[in-house]
Amino acid sequence: MPERNEIIAEKEEFRLNDGYYIGNHKVADFEPYVSKKYVIKDLVSDIETVSYDVKVKKQEGGESKALRVTDFLKIDYFRDFHQSTIMLTNFDKKMLAYKLQKEALKVDLASEVTVRAAPGYYHLNDEPIMVIADKIFSPSEITETVESISEHKWLPEVEYSDDIIRKYIKFMPGVTEILFYSALSTIIQPLLIETGNIPGFVTALIAPSGHLKTTLARIYTQWTVSTSNLETLFDDRISNDKLTKNIYLAVGLNYLIDDYHKKNREYDKRKYRDRLDAVTRIASENKMAAMIFITAESIEGESIFSEQDRLLEIHIPKMTMELAKYKNALTTMKQEEMASIAQAFAKAVMRDVKKTKELIQGFVQDYQVPEWVDVTTRLGHHIMIVLLSEYLFRMLICKGDDRSSHLSDLRNALEVNGKKQTKELKLLRSRENERSYILEIFDILENRSQDNSDIHITRDPKQYDENRIGSAYWDISKNVCYITSNNLADILRKRMGHAVSVRKVSEELHDFGVLIEDKDKRSVKFRQRRHYLIDYMALKNVCSYLAGDE
């Protein structure tokens, strides 16, 4: 057998009815060659995958169909190309692989680059692109093929006019002005985050039963063929982890959580509060995601201050005669129209990203919180984001005409709804500040021997059920009390008449030094679950001191 270096230096040729030769050495009855290169760039993982089309010239003439491969050494020419390999030595197989590798490295090899991306905002070859559902928005034509891996598909585009824009903004005065621009704010959310302006709120459409809140929310916020994984109920069994994942996978779209209303069962109340807490936390993060909308019959008294402060409330007033008029008018509203307006806005935003960012930064710099806004709340920031959406829509779609964008009507709607929310926030804050949590906890534990429906204390660890609402375990030998965060929150909510913040409770207990804690957490592991471990004597001493101050 010739030496390896000798063969490499020899001339290569394919002889019809004979085979592939290197010099005088016949390597195979066929000749494989690389016909095309495929590069797939994943913008999410930043991983690049390369594969090749390999064809075979047949001994009797003609050639095979292309086979896509990633490893030339793993080609089975008998199985994949129906070529005889019985005389093929291991050395010959490596020579074929070496030939293919050389061809794969040629600069002039036909290539196809495909970029795959989840919904989001990226820079591709220094060019910004936005992926929303199944469409790509960019300032100019992109040389690479960009594919969205999103499951969501835009509704078909339809023509719209200034009159149609006006119809959606002014459909229900005092309500839909805010709903329109809040829905469109999801388009600019990635750019807001990149420029350091986190939207940070959940839009809450609040109305009595039967007042079109769910219907309007869907018309204005749902722009895709299917709303699967873009809408759920507060009552749905979907886990918060799955809910969070769906929201993060829908950048540029809106996510609707429907039907928040008062519940009697403690389990349902806790489930609703946990879900509301989860989505307000998502909205507050410095991370691209869908903008979140909820519908509710009422929020007042159902949430803690830090949650309601992260809502932008839109109130539909109770109606009688007018309600029938709006129901009839809904026949003129089409989701395709709103979706087409949103697409046009996305195209305009991405047409000149540098200009859009300059508009954003200029607006934020000049923005002044309205005089009627309580600056100790987040409401002023929420309003800024909605007004910024209007400003960009006005400049990029309405040619700078604030009459076409209905700025004055939007400001009035924001003020009416904002003053109502400010009143609710003020009342909620005063309730939460009425009495210290630690005094309430001490009062409950101090009177534990009495008939107390709020708490069920057991001194026998075998009888303790941490899943029972209001349950706690009292370790007599150490004079300490074990209680889960959920049970403590439920007990305090019953006592104080409103929802409480577990975080604030734990902070207060920690700050007063009444918790026995792990090194890295304020709770301890007990019976496979995290528990607050309250030192009763420390609690009693602190509360005696506080009572003395009063």
NORZIDA-V692327 format. One record per backbone hydrogen bond with DSSP energy under -1.0 kcal/mol. CO is the residue of the C=O (numbers start at 0). NH is the residue of the N-H. E is the energy in kcal/mol with one decimal. If there is no record, write none. Layout:
# NORZIDA-V692327
co->(CO	CO)
nh->(NH	NH)
e->(E	E)
This chain:
# NORZIDA-V692327
co->(2	3	4	6	10	12	14	14	18	19	19	20	21	24	27	30	32	35	36	37	38	39	40	41	46	48	50	51	52	52	53	54	55	56	57	58	61	66	68	70	71	75	76	76	84	88	89	90	91	92	93	94	95	96	97	98	99	100	102	105	109	111	112	113	114	115	116	119	121	123	126	128	129	130	131	134	136	144	146	152	160	161	162	163	164	165	171	171	174	175	176	177	178	179	180	182	183	187	188	189	190	191	192	201	202	203	204	205	207	211	212	213	214	215	216	217	222	226	229	231	232	238	239	240	241	242	243	244	246	246	249	252	254	255	256	257	259	264	265	266	267	268	269	270	271	272	273	274	275	276	277	278	281	284	290	291	292	293	294	295	298	303	304	306	307	309	311	313	320	321	322	323	324	325	327	328	329	333	334	335	336	337	338	339	340	341	342	343	344	345	351	352	353	354	355	356	357	358	359	360	361	362	369	373	377	378	379	380	381	382	383	384	385	386	387	388	389	390	391	392	392	393	397	400	401	405	406	407	408	409	410	411	412	413	414	415	416	417	418	419	420	421	422	423	424	425	426	427	428	430	435	436	437	438	439	440	441	442	444	446	455	457	459	464	467	469	471	472	473	474	474	478	479	480	481	482	483	484	485	486	487	488	489	490	491	492	500	501	502	503	504	505	506	507	508	509	513	522	523	525	528	530	531	532	533	534	535	536	537	538	539	540	541	542	543	544	545)
nh->(6	7	8	9	22	20	17	18	14	26	27	12	24	21	19	56	54	52	111	50	113	48	115	45	41	39	37	68	34	35	66	32	63	30	60	16	57	53	51	73	74	79	80	82	87	92	93	94	95	96	97	98	99	100	101	102	103	104	105	108	36	38	144	40	146	42	148	130	128	126	123	121	136	119	134	131	129	114	116	224	164	165	166	167	168	169	174	175	178	179	180	181	182	183	184	185	186	191	192	193	194	196	195	311	293	313	295	315	210	215	216	217	218	219	220	221	154	229	255	257	235	242	243	244	245	246	247	248	249	289	252	290	292	231	294	233	296	268	269	270	271	272	273	274	275	276	277	278	279	280	281	282	284	286	254	202	256	204	259	206	301	307	308	309	310	201	203	205	324	325	326	327	328	329	330	331	332	337	338	339	340	341	342	343	344	345	346	347	348	349	355	356	357	358	359	360	361	362	363	364	365	366	372	376	381	382	383	384	385	386	387	388	389	390	391	392	393	394	395	396	397	399	400	404	406	409	410	411	412	413	414	415	416	417	418	419	420	421	422	423	424	425	426	427	428	429	430	431	432	433	439	440	441	442	443	444	445	446	447	449	471	473	462	467	470	455	457	481	475	478	479	535	474	533	472	531	487	488	489	490	491	492	493	494	495	496	504	505	506	507	508	509	510	511	513	512	534	517	530	528	525	523	482	515	480	538	539	540	541	542	543	544	545	546	547	548	549)
e->(-1.8	-2.2	-1.3	-1.2	-3.7	-3.3	-1.9	-1.6	-3.2	-2.4	-1.2	-2.3	-2.0	-2.6	-2.6	-3.1	-2.6	-2.6	-2.2	-2.5	-3.4	-2.9	-3.3	-2.0	-2.4	-3.2	-3.2	-2.8	-2.6	-1.0	-2.1	-2.5	-2.2	-1.8	-1.4	-3.3	-2.5	-2.5	-2.8	-1.3	-1.1	-3.5	-1.1	-1.9	-1.4	-2.3	-2.0	-1.9	-2.2	-2.1	-2.6	-2.3	-2.2	-2.3	-2.2	-2.0	-2.3	-1.2	-1.2	-1.2	-2.7	-2.6	-2.1	-2.7	-3.9	-2.4	-2.0	-3.2	-2.5	-1.4	-3.3	-2.7	-3.1	-1.6	-2.3	-2.2	-3.0	-3.9	-2.4	-2.9	-2.2	-2.5	-2.2	-1.8	-2.2	-2.9	-2.2	-2.1	-1.9	-2.5	-1.6	-2.7	-2.1	-1.7	-1.1	-1.1	-1.6	-2.5	-2.5	-2.1	-1.7	-3.7	-1.5	-2.6	-2.7	-3.1	-2.1	-3.0	-1.5	-2.9	-2.2	-2.2	-2.3	-2.4	-2.1	-2.0	-2.3	-2.6	-2.5	-3.0	-1.2	-2.5	-2.6	-2.2	-2.4	-2.0	-2.2	-1.5	-1.1	-2.2	-2.2	-1.7	-3.1	-2.3	-1.6	-2.3	-1.9	-2.2	-2.5	-2.2	-2.5	-2.4	-2.7	-2.1	-2.5	-2.8	-2.3	-2.2	-2.1	-1.7	-1.9	-2.3	-1.3	-1.9	-2.9	-2.3	-2.9	-3.0	-2.7	-2.2	-2.6	-2.4	-2.5	-1.4	-1.4	-2.3	-2.5	-3.1	-1.0	-2.1	-2.2	-2.1	-2.0	-1.2	-1.3	-1.9	-1.7	-1.4	-2.6	-2.1	-2.1	-2.2	-2.4	-2.4	-2.2	-2.4	-2.5	-2.2	-2.6	-2.0	-2.4	-2.8	-1.9	-2.3	-2.4	-2.8	-2.4	-2.3	-2.6	-2.1	-1.7	-1.4	-1.7	-2.0	-1.9	-2.6	-1.6	-1.8	-1.8	-2.7	-2.4	-2.1	-2.0	-2.4	-2.5	-2.3	-2.9	-2.6	-2.7	-2.2	-1.8	-3.3	-1.8	-1.4	-2.1	-2.0	-2.7	-2.1	-2.3	-2.6	-2.1	-2.4	-2.4	-2.5	-2.4	-1.3	-2.2	-2.7	-1.9	-1.8	-2.7	-2.4	-1.9	-2.5	-2.7	-2.0	-1.9	-2.2	-1.5	-1.0	-1.3	-2.5	-2.1	-2.2	-2.1	-2.4	-3.1	-1.4	-1.5	-1.3	-2.0	-2.6	-1.4	-1.7	-1.9	-3.1	-2.1	-3.2	-1.0	-1.5	-1.5	-1.7	-2.5	-2.7	-2.4	-3.2	-2.3	-2.4	-2.3	-2.4	-2.3	-2.3	-2.1	-2.1	-2.9	-1.9	-2.2	-2.8	-2.3	-2.3	-2.5	-2.5	-3.1	-1.9	-2.1	-1.4	-2.9	-1.2	-2.8	-1.3	-3.0	-2.9	-1.9	-2.8	-2.2	-2.4	-2.7	-2.3	-2.2	-2.4	-2.0	-1.9	-2.4	-2.6	-1.9	-1.8	-1.8)
